[in-house]
Amino acid sequence: MLSPKSGILSIKPYVGGESQLANVDRIIRLAANESALGPSPLAMAACSDIASLLHRYPDGGSDALRSGLAETFNVDPAKIVCGAGSDELIALLVKAYAGEGDELLYSEHGFLMYKISALACGATPIAAPESNLRTDCQAMLDHVTDKTKLVFLANPNNPTGSYLSQGELEDFHSKLPADVILVIDAAYAEYATASDYEPGIDLVNKSDNVVMLRTFSKAFGLAALRLGWAYSSPEITDILHRVRGPFNVSAVSQAVGVEALKDKAHFNETIRLNNKLLPEFVDFINAIGLKAVPSQGNFVMVDFGKSAVEADAFLRSKGILTRAIAAYGLPNYLRVGIGTEEEMELVKAAFKELAQ
């Protein structure tokens, strides 16, 4: 029998949020934290415009996209590496910096891809316990050893929706060994409304061992294209360029990403809608006797106080797909993405019936 690297057979393949239900006329898809409003009209037009160039290789450096990101987020384009979603960038970081005998640290309810990427490279994934569904910085520090190579910290975190303030993040980083890389996964940064939140740009600008990851899959509505970016020190940027594929971001993704960044009106409406509907849904869930976990993302975890299997089945019978998160060690919760106003009214009606 052919044997893969140590750890690979321990991987439980990642299963994304469901999108289909049999014998249901209308499906409300709230299982994958997708954008409620979908892609920008400018982005969709760009997708059509580039169709005649599909026989050409893409720009290996994603230069136009990096320039657009630099202008949008006021960052140095030379310190940006684009990838096929932040998933690829997570895998590249682990591939570059960890292997047999090394450890990768993350919080208890962190993104499943951290563990999967560690196992795929033969490294040992270490989960530090959380406190009240929130990253416990001291617990994380207590689990740092001389084998720790990377620390992944999702901020805001998926699936909990919790976050660390800029001050907490800076204090945590200051206590990490200088030879440990802190990866701040800020996939939901655009949705965060807390006044003391900062996605990690400041920390990257003044540190050599910090990486910030971002994505176009959420607020920019481009999940189908797999497009993300990393912002880090020149040294780490150089390493990522060395290990990535020469054409790792498709020409379609680059062109669409550039136009998505330009459409400020569509982006602002996406954020406005979430800022309105998310707190309304949190208040509603609490008012009907269930418990909603405060969130800085475009989703809410609902606590049923017992296994959420029956609640999930009931919602599915109504054509509503949410995310069961027992795989994250949270069997009593469902994660509910924020949809359109019409969708959320239907979801509220279903939850009200469920709570009776």
N, C-alpha and C positions, 0 to 999 in steps of 0.2 A: 504493500500500500504506500502510495506517495504521501509524505507527511509535510504539511505546511509549517510555517514558523510557529514557535511556541506562542500560545495565546489565541491564535486565530480560531481554533475549534471551540474556544470558550465564548466567542462572540455570539450574542443573540442578535440577528440582523435587525436593523432599525425598521420599524413599521410606521409609515406616515399616517396622518389622519385620513380616515375614510372619505370617499367622495361619491360612492354609489350605494343605492338601496334598491332592492327588488320590489316590484309591485307598488311603487310610490310615485304619484303623479308629479309632485313637486318636492325637491330636496333643498333644505336650507343647510348649506355647508359651513359649519362653524367649528370644524375639527382641526384646522391647520393654520389658524391665525393669519389667514389671507386678507388682503385689502378688501374692505367692504365695497369700495367704488371701482376696483379694478384698475387697469393701466390708464395712463394719460392718453388722450387723443393724439398728441404729438408722438408719443412712443409707438402707438399702433401704426401711425402713418410711416414712421421710420422703418418699421418691420416690413411694410410693403415696398418701400423705396429701395431697399437693399436686395430685393429678390433677384434682380438681374446680375448681381455680383456674387452669387453663391458658388461660382466656380473658382473664386479667388481666395487665397489664404488670408486670414485676418492679420491685423497688425499685432505682432507678437508682444509688443510693449504696451498695448492699449493706451497709446499716447493721448488721443483725443478724450478718452474717458477719464484718464488721470487728470488731464487739464480741467475738465468739467468738475470733477470732484474737488480739486484744489480750489477752484473759484467758489464753489458752493459752500464748502466747509472751512475755507481759509486755512488750508494746510499746504505743506510742501509736496508738490507732485512727485519729486524725486524719492520721497519716502513712502510712496503708495505702490502696492502690488495688487493687481486685480486677479480674481479667481473665479472658478465655476461654482459660485455660491460660497458662503463662508465655510461650508462643510469641507470643501477642497482645501481651503487655507488652514483649517484646523488640522487636517491630515498632513499637510505639508510641514507645518510647524513641528508636529510630533515626529514625523519621518526625519526631519533635519536635526532634531535635538535630543531624541530619546530612543532607547533600544533596550536590549537585554540588560537586566540589572538596574535599570533606571526607573524612577517613579514619576507619575503624573498625578497632580493633586487637583481636586475640584470639590465643590460643596455637595452635600448629600443629595439634593434634588436638582442638581445641575443637568445640563443638556446631555442626552444619552451618547451623543457622538464623541464626547471627550473620552469616555471609557472605551468605546469601540475603536477609536483611533489609537489609543494606547495599546490595547491588546493586539491590534493589527501589526504593530511595530515590535512586539515582544516586550514592551514596557509594562510595568505594574500600575494599574489604576488605583488610586487611593481616594476614598470619599470621606470628607470630614463632616461630622454631624452639624446640622443647622439648629438654630434656636428660633422657635416660633415661625417656622417656614421662611427664615431669613438667614443669609450667610453669616456664620459666626466667625468673625475674623480671628479671634483668639484660638478657637478650635482649629482653624486652618493653619495658623502658625505652629500650633502644637504638633501638627502632623507633618511639618517640614523636616526632612532628614537630609543627610549628606548625599542621598540618592535622588532627591527631588530635582528635576530638571525644568519642569514647566508647571505653573499654577494657572488653571483656567477659572475665571470668575465671570459668570454671565451677569451683566448689569445694564438694564433690569433683567431679572432671571425668568427663564421659561422652564417650568410651568407656573411657578408661584406668583410671579408678578412683582416680587419684592425687589428692593434696590439698596445699594450703599450710597451714602452721600459722598460728595467730592472729598470732604475732610476725612471720612472713614477710609476711603480708597487710598488717599495719600499716606495716611498713617499706616495702613496695612502694608503698602509697598515699601515704606521706609524701614520696616522690620524684616523684610525678606532679605536673604543673602543676595549679594550682588551678582552671583553667577546663576541665579534662578530667574527664568523668564516669566513675567506676569502677563497673561493674555486676557485682556478685557473684551469679552464678547458682548458688544453693544448692538445686537441685532434689532432691539426695540427702542433704541435711543430717540428716534424721531417722535415717539409717542410719549416719552417721559415728560411729566409736567411739574415735578417737584422742583422747587426753587434752588435746592442745594444739590441737584444732580448735575454731573458733568460726564460726558461719555468716555473720556480718557485721552482726549487730544492734548490737554495741558500736561498730563503725566508723560505722554510719549515725547513731547517737545523738550522736556527737561530730564529725560532718563535714557539710558542705553539698553535697558532690559525690559521694556514694556511694548506690547503690541496691542493695538485696538483693532477689532474686527467689526465690520459693518456689512449690511446686505441691502440689496434692492428687492428682496422677496416680500417684505412686509409693507412699509409705508409707501413704497414706490410701485407696488402692485405688479412685480415682474417675477413672481415665483417660478413660472414655467420656464424662464430662460436661464436660471441658475447663474446669478451674478452677485459677486461680493467683492470686498476690498479690505486690505490690511494696511494699517498705518503704523510705522515703527521706525526704529533707529536705522541709519544708513547700513550698519553692520548686518542687522537682521534682514533688512530689505534685500541686501546683496545675496544673502543665503537663500532666501525664498525664490529669488530669480534663478538661482543655480539649480534648484530642485524642481521647480514647476515645469510643466510641459512647454515647449516652444510656442504653441498656439493654444494655450489652455482656455482662453476666452473667445468664444465664437464672434465672427464679424457681426452677426445679427444682434447678439447681446450687447456688444460695444455700441453699435449705432443706436439701438433702442435706449440704452442707459444714458447716453449723451442727451437725447431728446427728453427723457423723463426728468432729468435734472433741470432742464430749461422751463418746464411747465410748472411754474410756481403756483399758479391759480389752482390747478388740480391737486397738487400736493397740499396746499393750505386747506382745501376743502376736505381732503381725506383726514387731516389732523383735527379740523373743526368738528367733523362728524363724530370722531372717536371721543373727543373731549366732552361732547354733549351726551352721547349714548352710553358710554362706559359708566360714569357715575350714576346715571339714571337706573341702569340695570343693577348696579351694586345696591342702591337704595331699595329697589323693588325686591330683590332676593332677600335682603334682611327683613323687609316688611312682611313677607309671607312666612316667616319663621325658619327659613334656611339661613346659612351663613355664607357670605361672599368675602373672599380674601381681597383686601385692597390691592390694586394693581397699577403699575406704571407702564403696562403694555397695551395691546389691543385685544385683551382677553381677560377673563375673570375665572378664578377657581371657585367652584361652589361646593361647600361641605355639607354632606347629607347625614353625617354623624354615624353612618354605617356603610356597608359596602354599596357602591354606586351602581352595581350591575343592574338592579331592577330599574333604577331611574334612567339609566342609559337605554335600556330596552324600551321603556315607555316613550322616551323622546324619539327614538328611532321609529316607533310605530306612528309617530306624528310627522315623520319625514325630516326630523331635526337631527343632524349629525354633530355631536360634540366629541370631545376627546377624553376617553377613559385613560387615567394616568397611573394605574396600578404598577406599571413598569418603572415608574419613578418612586415607588414606595409610598404611593398616596391612593390606596384603594377606595377611600371614602369620598373622593372628590371627582368631579368632572370639570374639565377646562372648557369654557365656553368662549368662543371668539365673538367679537362684536361685528354684527352684520349691518345691513341697511336699516333705516327706521322701520320700514314695513316688516322686514324679517324679525327685528327685535320685538315688535308688538306681538307677532305670532309666537315667538319664543316665550314671552312673558305669559301669554295665555296658557301655553303648555305647562310651564312651571307652576302656574297658579293651580291648575288642575292636579298636577303631580303632588303639590303640597297639601291638598285637602284630605 
